[in-house]
Amino acid sequence: MTIQFDRRNGQETISSSNPADIWSNWQHEKESWLFIAPHDDDIVCGAGLTFLAALQHKINVFAAVISNGRMGYCTHEQRQTITQVRREETQTSFAYLGLPQENLYLFDYDDGALSQNMGRRFATDPADTNAIAGGTGLQNTLTWLLRKIKPTRIFIPNRLDLHPDHKAVHHETVISVFHAQGEIWPELGAVIDTLPFLYEYATYSDFIKLPNLRVCVPDALAEQRLQALALYKSQLQIGLVVETLRKVGGKEYLLEMAFEIFKPEKYDTLF
């Protein structure tokens, strides 16, 4: 079996092993995919097969983990060491997936409190490890990241996912795309030339509407995803996730988002 991409357009489904046939406005050698996650294991859980498919097709792939995982302890003993343990597990897991080390961005926002770091503000604490170009906050970080990588496609958590950290990353990424293509905050880098396509992946909840993309991979890649997930050994509850994904096999679903700025004229016909 080869990697297959399926796209649903209304009642019609298009299938191809060539990503250029399926993914909107394919940029060939300029393709650059950025996967953004609130927590270290979210990408491999929600978009791991897409991630592996992109690597197999020699697409330039990046991963960004926003939180430090400090609320992910499962024993009393883990509470003091969990952030360093999870950082090491993250590096090991993404290396196993085949991601170059330099393409992995690990940020240090507190797990479970990402909503408290929404927006952008000037950094005043010398100990703020998330400070970039004199600013801090998720929009500061994500605008800088988008201008640095200039991705053609961005993969983010489902807007309806139960975890508030997932909702925060979804919201802050979308508004940061708006910032990154404008002239605001020049210290965060050169503006992006074109808007990237946005895709939602699901971990906890159903999509807001039916997904329109499916990625199907051979059993070997599906197993590689499961093994990469199992490398998060500190996460004792992860066995349930592994079993769920094992039942699904080598299939994964995505929702391509529409990034649209408000246009009042579309309501003219209502009155």
C-alpha positions as CSV (number, residue, x, y, z in Angstrom):
1,M,0.0,0.0,0.0
2,T,1.2,3.5,-0.8
3,I,0.3,6.7,1.0
4,Q,-3.1,7.9,-0.3
5,F,-4.7,11.3,0.1
6,D,-8.5,11.7,-0.2
7,R,-10.4,15.0,-0.5
8,R,-14.1,15.3,-0.2
9,N,-15.6,18.1,-2.4
10,G,-19.3,18.1,-1.7
11,Q,-20.6,14.7,-2.9
12,E,-17.4,13.9,-4.8
13,T,-14.3,12.3,-3.4
14,I,-10.9,12.6,-5.1
15,S,-8.2,10.2,-4.2
16,S,-4.5,10.2,-5.2
17,S,-1.1,9.1,-4.0
18,N,0.2,12.4,-5.3
19,P,-0.3,15.2,-2.8
20,A,-0.3,17.8,-5.5
21,D,-3.6,16.4,-6.7
22,I,-5.3,16.8,-3.3
23,W,-3.9,19.7,-1.3
24,S,-5.0,23.2,-2.2
25,N,-2.6,25.3,-4.3
26,W,0.3,22.9,-4.1
27,Q,3.7,24.7,-4.0
28,H,5.9,21.7,-5.0
29,E,9.5,22.2,-3.6
30,K,8.3,25.3,-1.7
31,E,5.9,23.3,0.5
32,S,6.6,23.8,4.2
33,W,4.3,22.3,6.8
34,L,4.1,23.5,10.4
35,F,2.4,21.4,13.1
36,I,1.5,23.3,16.2
37,A,0.5,21.6,19.5
38,P,-0.3,22.7,23.0
39,H,1.3,19.6,24.5
40,D,4.1,17.3,23.4
41,D,2.0,14.3,22.4
42,D,-0.8,16.1,20.6
43,I,0.7,16.1,17.1
44,V,1.4,12.4,17.1
45,C,-2.0,11.7,18.5
46,G,-4.1,13.9,16.3
47,A,-2.0,14.4,13.1
48,G,0.8,11.8,13.4
49,L,-0.1,10.0,10.1
50,T,-0.2,13.3,8.2
51,F,3.1,14.2,9.8
52,L,4.7,11.0,8.7
53,A,3.2,11.2,5.2
54,A,4.7,14.7,4.8
55,L,8.1,13.4,5.8
56,Q,7.8,10.5,3.4
57,H,7.1,13.0,0.6
58,K,10.2,15.0,1.5
59,I,8.2,18.0,2.5
60,N,9.9,20.4,4.8
61,V,8.2,19.7,8.1
62,F,8.3,21.7,11.4
63,A,6.8,21.0,14.8
64,A,6.1,23.5,17.6
65,V,5.1,22.4,21.2
66,I,3.8,25.4,23.1
67,S,3.6,24.2,26.7
68,N,6.1,22.7,29.1
69,G,3.9,19.8,30.2
70,R,4.2,20.6,33.9
71,M,0.7,19.5,34.7
72,G,1.2,16.1,33.1
73,Y,2.4,14.3,36.2
74,C,0.7,11.0,37.0
75,T,2.5,10.2,40.3
76,H,3.6,12.3,43.3
77,E,7.2,11.6,42.4
78,Q,6.8,13.0,38.9
79,R,5.6,16.4,40.1
80,Q,9.1,17.8,40.6
81,T,10.7,16.3,37.5
82,I,8.0,16.1,34.9
83,T,8.9,19.1,32.7
84,Q,12.5,17.8,32.0
85,V,11.2,14.3,31.6
86,R,8.6,15.3,29.0
87,R,11.1,17.5,27.2
88,E,13.4,14.5,26.7
89,E,10.5,12.3,25.7
90,T,9.4,14.9,23.1
91,Q,12.8,15.1,21.6
92,T,13.1,11.3,21.5
93,S,9.6,10.8,20.0
94,F,10.1,13.4,17.2
95,A,13.5,12.0,16.4
96,Y,11.9,8.5,16.1
97,L,9.3,10.0,13.7
98,G,12.2,11.3,11.6
99,L,12.0,15.0,12.2
100,P,15.4,16.9,12.1
101,Q,16.2,18.2,15.6
102,E,16.5,21.8,14.3
103,N,12.9,21.7,13.0
104,L,11.5,21.1,16.5
105,Y,10.5,24.2,18.5
106,L,9.9,23.7,22.2
107,F,8.4,26.7,24.1
108,D,7.9,27.0,27.9
109,Y,4.4,28.3,28.6
110,D,2.8,26.6,31.6
111,D,0.7,23.6,30.8
112,G,-2.9,24.1,31.7
113,A,-2.6,27.9,31.7
114,L,-2.3,28.8,28.0
115,S,-5.4,30.9,28.1
116,Q,-3.6,33.1,30.7
117,N,-0.9,33.8,28.1
118,M,-3.1,34.8,25.2
119,G,-2.3,38.0,23.4
120,R,1.0,39.9,23.4
121,R,2.6,42.2,25.9
122,F,6.1,43.6,26.5
123,A,8.3,41.3,28.5
124,T,9.3,42.8,31.8
125,D,10.5,39.7,33.7
126,P,14.2,38.9,32.9
127,A,13.4,35.3,33.8
128,D,10.7,35.0,31.1
129,T,11.9,32.1,29.0
130,N,9.3,32.8,26.3
131,A,10.5,36.4,25.7
132,I,11.3,37.1,22.0
133,A,12.3,40.5,20.7
134,G,11.2,42.2,23.8
135,G,7.7,40.7,23.8
136,T,6.0,37.7,25.3
137,G,2.6,35.9,25.1
138,L,1.2,33.4,22.6
139,Q,0.7,35.9,19.8
140,N,4.2,37.2,20.2
141,T,5.6,33.7,20.0
142,L,3.4,32.5,17.1
143,T,3.8,35.6,15.0
144,W,7.5,35.3,15.3
145,L,7.4,31.6,14.5
146,L,5.2,32.1,11.4
147,R,7.4,34.8,10.0
148,K,10.5,32.7,10.7
149,I,9.2,29.5,9.0
150,K,6.8,31.0,6.5
151,P,4.8,27.7,6.2
152,T,2.5,27.0,3.3
153,R,0.3,24.9,5.6
154,I,-0.4,24.9,9.3
155,F,-1.9,22.1,11.4
156,I,-3.6,23.1,14.6
157,P,-6.0,21.6,17.2
158,N,-9.6,21.3,16.6
159,R,-11.4,24.4,17.8
160,L,-14.0,22.3,19.7
161,D,-11.5,20.2,21.6
162,L,-12.4,19.9,25.3
163,H,-9.0,21.0,26.6
164,P,-8.8,24.8,27.1
165,D,-5.1,24.7,26.0
166,H,-6.2,23.3,22.7
167,K,-8.8,26.1,22.2
168,A,-6.2,28.7,23.1
169,V,-3.6,27.4,20.6
170,H,-6.3,27.3,17.9
171,H,-7.4,30.8,18.5
172,E,-4.0,32.3,19.0
173,T,-2.6,30.7,15.8
174,V,-5.4,32.0,13.6
175,I,-5.1,35.6,14.8
176,S,-1.3,35.3,14.6
177,V,-1.6,34.4,10.9
178,F,-3.5,37.7,10.5
179,H,-0.7,39.5,12.4
180,A,2.1,37.7,10.5
181,Q,0.9,38.9,7.1
182,G,0.7,42.6,8.2
183,E,3.2,45.3,9.1
184,I,2.5,45.1,12.8
185,W,5.4,44.3,15.2
186,P,8.3,44.6,12.8
187,E,10.8,43.3,15.4
188,L,9.3,39.8,15.0
189,G,10.6,39.4,11.5
190,A,9.6,40.0,7.8
191,V,6.0,39.6,7.0
192,I,4.8,36.4,5.3
193,D,4.1,36.8,1.6
194,T,1.0,34.6,1.3
195,L,-1.5,33.2,3.7
196,P,-0.9,29.6,4.6
197,F,-3.7,27.0,4.5
198,L,-5.0,26.0,7.9
199,Y,-6.0,22.5,8.9
200,E,-7.6,21.2,12.1
201,Y,-6.7,17.9,13.7
202,A,-8.8,16.3,16.4
203,T,-7.8,14.7,19.7
204,Y,-10.6,15.0,22.2
205,S,-13.7,16.1,20.2
206,D,-15.5,15.9,16.9
207,F,-14.9,18.6,14.3
208,I,-17.2,21.5,14.0
209,K,-18.3,20.1,10.6
210,L,-17.4,17.0,8.7
211,P,-13.7,16.7,7.8
212,N,-12.9,17.0,4.1
213,L,-9.4,15.4,4.1
214,R,-8.3,11.9,4.8
215,V,-4.7,10.5,4.9
216,C,-4.2,6.7,4.6
217,V,-0.8,5.2,5.2
218,P,0.7,1.6,5.2
219,D,0.6,-0.5,8.3
220,A,4.4,0.2,8.9
221,L,3.8,4.0,9.2
222,A,0.7,3.4,11.4
223,E,2.8,1.3,13.7
224,Q,5.6,3.9,13.7
225,R,3.1,6.5,14.9
226,L,2.0,4.2,17.8
227,Q,5.6,3.5,18.8
228,A,6.4,7.2,18.8
229,L,3.4,7.8,21.0
230,A,4.5,5.0,23.4
231,L,7.8,6.9,23.9
232,Y,5.9,9.3,26.1
233,K,6.4,6.8,29.0
234,S,5.7,9.3,31.7
235,Q,2.1,9.6,30.5
236,L,0.6,6.6,32.2
237,Q,-2.8,7.2,30.7
238,I,-1.5,7.0,27.2
239,G,-2.3,3.3,26.8
240,L,-5.9,4.1,26.2
241,V,-5.0,6.5,23.4
242,V,-2.7,3.9,21.8
243,E,-5.5,1.3,21.8
244,T,-8.0,3.7,20.3
245,L,-5.6,4.7,17.5
246,R,-4.6,1.0,16.9
247,K,-8.3,0.2,16.2
248,V,-8.5,3.0,13.7
249,G,-5.3,1.8,11.9
250,G,-3.7,3.8,9.2
251,K,-6.5,6.4,8.6
252,E,-6.5,10.0,9.8
253,Y,-9.0,12.9,9.2
254,L,-8.5,16.6,8.9
255,L,-10.6,19.7,8.3
256,E,-9.3,22.4,6.0
257,M,-10.4,25.8,7.5
258,A,-11.4,28.8,5.6
259,F,-9.4,31.9,6.6
260,E,-11.6,34.8,5.7
261,I,-11.7,38.4,6.8
262,F,-15.1,40.0,7.4
263,K,-16.7,41.3,4.2
264,P,-20.0,43.2,5.0
265,E,-21.1,43.1,1.3
266,K,-21.9,39.4,1.5
267,Y,-24.9,40.3,3.6
268,D,-26.3,42.8,1.1
269,T,-28.9,40.4,-0.3
270,L,-30.5,39.8,3.1
271,F,-32.2,43.2,3.1
